[in-house]
Amino acid sequence: MKLPSASTTKLNDGIIAIDTEYARPLQDASHLIVAGGKAAFVDTGANSSVPLLLDALESQGLDAADVDYVFLTHIHLDHAGGAGLLMQQLPSARCVIHPRGVRHMVDPAKLIAGTEAVYGREKTREIYGDILPIDEQRIDVADDGQWFDLNGRGMQAIFTEGHAKHHYVLNDPASKGVFTGDSFGVSYRETDTANGAIVFPTATPIDFDPDEAHKSVEKIMACKPQQVYLTHYSKVDDLQRLAVDMHDCIDDYVAIALANEQADDRQAALQEAMFEYMCERLEGHGFKDDRDAMWAIMHIDVELNAQGLDVWLKRRNKKPQE
């Protein structure tokens, strides 16, 4: 059976970005790393992405048995929803997961229920299909700082728990890069201008932690990367500037949350404020399209960030007052 054709971008040092076609084009990337006839995937997209990943692998003259690892930076379904299905196609691969995420990939029932709580049952099934479990015997539970060997290419898992408690990044000295999942925010290629890339942090609806988000950026930069590979979307450089922007934006998100804490319809107020903030930054960055175009690119992040800040406020207010 002929696989659907994947849209790929050849990057550097054996790295290929694969458009998983999740949500829209250029929204979600899996990265294929090739090292001397062996390969690894970093993040998978959803079930519908799996044929695209296999096609990208085939386009490099490799087959399923050549894949040694599937690295899941974290278990949110736009990153890991297709992992169970993909692992069924890869007879030799080990799946590397943060210890907090393992049980949810072995038995994804709670993960599915959490996603349904955000999107609803029907929409969840439409987007993600049936989430398949991963055989626990095929999982490597990552330790913080642990190195993995891909045919002589060493890569290091570093825990970065500001976006999610089950998140790590993958330091890849061979490329002078880090695969950051969501720990260095999102940066869409449609928003690149003459001023370069623009980045926005991601405030997940469950685990957003501003203090840990700052630490995550610092841990990534401590690897001294020349570029990072984002799941949303792929390679960016000029990291000194972007790291400063990440820190500033994390603080701005907190300010947005606190400014709207007492709003009658807090969720709506947070969403409106988040979109206004993103528009102002995009306009200041030299993005020329109108706000309808901005909404088309950023609306998923606007909505999720607003939910994330709302949950953060609720959790913050439950803490004992000192």
NORTATA-V223581 format. One line per field, one symbol per residue. phi: phi as a letter, one per 20 degrees, with the letter a starting at -180 (. if undefined). psi: psi as a letter, one per 40 degrees, with the letter a starting at -180 (. if undefined). burial: # if it has 16 or more other ideal C-beta (glycine too) atoms within 10 Angstrom, else .. A space follows every 50 residues. Layout:
phi: ???
psi: ???
burial: ???
//
This chain:
phi: .fffeeeccfdclmdcedffmfmafmdbddddddclndbbddmcmegfeg gffffffffemdcgfeeebcedgadgffdcfeffffffedfdedddcggf egffefcfgffffffffednfffffffdmefefdggfdddefefnfecdd lneecdecfcdfebfddcddfcggdlccedldfdmcbeffefcfeneccc fddffddgcgffffffffffffflfebcdefccmfcclfffffffgfffg fffffffffdgeffdfffffffffffffffffffenfefefffffgedff fgfffffffffgfffffefgfe
psi: hhiihihihhbiffhhhhhefhdiifdhiihhhhgfeiiiihieaadedd ddddddddeefiideehdihhhdieieedededdddddegdeiihhiide edddddgeddddddddddeidddddddeahhiihhdeehhhhiheiiihg fehhihhhhgfddiefhiihhgddefihhebeefaihhdeeiaeeaiiih ihgiedehhddddddddddddeefidiihidghahiafdddddddddddd dddddddddedeidgdddddddddddddddddddeeheiadddddddedd ddddddddddddddddeeihh.
burial: .....#.##.#..#########...##########..############# #######.##.#.#.######################..#..######.# ##.###.#..##.##........#..##..##.#...###.#.....#.# ..#.#####################.############.##.....#### ##########.######.###.#.#.##########..#..##.##..## .###.##..#.....#..###.###.###.##..#.#......#..##.# #############.........
//
